[in-house]
Amino acid sequence: MDGAHAAFPSWRRTAPGERATVLREAAAAVRGDAEELGDLLCRTTGRLLSQSRESARVAADLLEEAGTTGLGQAGRTLAGATQALDVVRREPRGVVAVVTPWNDPDPAAAGLLAAALVTGNTVVHKPSERSALPGYEMARRIAECLPAGVLNIVNGDGETGEALVADDRVALVAHVGSTAAGRRIAAVAGARGARVLLENGGKDPLLVDAGVDPAWAAEQIAVGAFTNTGQLCTSVERVYVHESVADAVVEELARRAEALVVGAPDGEATDLGPLVDERQLAVVTAHVDDAVAAGARLVSGGRRLERPGCFYPPTVLDHCTDEMTVLTEETFGPVAAVRRVASFDEALACAGSGRYGLAATVLTPDLGHAMAAVTELEVGTVKVNAVFGGAPGGSADPRRESGGGAGYGPDLLREMTVLKAVHLEAAR
């Protein structure tokens, strides 16, 4: 913290073009070591090797993007008196604390670090203790391109994180991670008036409307629920299927789940790696077991695989009901929990319920239904007819217990700055 605080006056005076150039150099360093960084993430968290290496490349892309968009609008001129100059300046906030998760640490960190740095802030970054080494190694490569003290890395658990966000010298805290951690951060940092940006837990729904091709719907559900073994903040965790297509969708979804290969994350044929640790495995097991005990039908998967490691198969549950934990609490595992609905309106009402508001997916051939979902769903991101995807620079404000504050892109850059009005007249 001392280093970041001491480096801020000099870094904020550095020309924006110079800061952008440094970030592009950092992007090149991360991209050049993408295979090494990906290998480390794979070994630490069980993320598939190909996906781990791609995560490092995406992190490099985000650094490079900030090196371009960070040269955008830095303020505006006001319509003042003719004998004066009135402007609004955007200025860096100061020291920014960036606290990031274990499941996809490279892009999550790179986007926030880049936005904070290119706008003239200095940073103290704490990666999750569950992926401390991968987080450290990527941030180290960025820090080596910067002046001393501009980017600092600390490792530790929640106690370390709490001390960081409680420090009066931290002007803004940006956190990606669990809702529980986000609440603690908001309470500690908010109590002293620091700005807080949170992207926290999710329980993302996917809606399947009548008239949708069942095979395509099953493909979308499988991708959303099983990618990275279900350990993504925007994984599909609730599936609401119109009863007219439900039998065919569930049958095809089970076929796809059973065809996926669960194995070593660096295996060429592997589709799903292990869960990150025994703690996460226990959560997934409990949610599935509770659902089956409460009447859900286990269509495929549902039991820990008997092999070394935290392996759990892609699991399909049918006839889930609203009170089941698997439809209310974040599972963060390879589980597709299906609830059948009689109409699109019922699906929309179910999808809009609950504590979270991160993202939602709607599969429908009906434009009216699509627009109703876009309008009515209180989530940060609505995806129509594609479970993943989106243009670069898209900003989204998570809702309810999923957090608050701008996502990546120009809006995040604005969040990293404060406004100052300036009125300038010539001396008389």
BELTA-V910658 format. One record per helix or strand of 3 or more residues. SS is the DSSP state (@ for helix, = for strand). FROM is the first residue (numbers start at 1). TO is the last residue. If there is no record, write none. Layout:
ss->[SS & SS]
from->[FROM & FROM]
to->[TO & TO]
This chain:
ss->[@ & @ & @ & @ & = & = & = & @ & = & @ & = & @ & = & @ & = & = & @ & = & @ & @ & = & = & @ & = & @ & = & @ & = & @ & =]
from->[2 & 16 & 34 & 49 & 75 & 84 & 95 & 105 & 122 & 129 & 151 & 158 & 170 & 179 & 195 & 204 & 214 & 236 & 243 & 278 & 297 & 315 & 325 & 335 & 344 & 359 & 367 & 381 & 410 & 417]
to->[13 & 32 & 45 & 69 & 77 & 92 & 99 & 118 & 126 & 143 & 153 & 166 & 176 & 191 & 199 & 208 & 230 & 242 & 259 & 293 & 300 & 318 & 327 & 341 & 351 & 363 & 376 & 384 & 415 & 425]
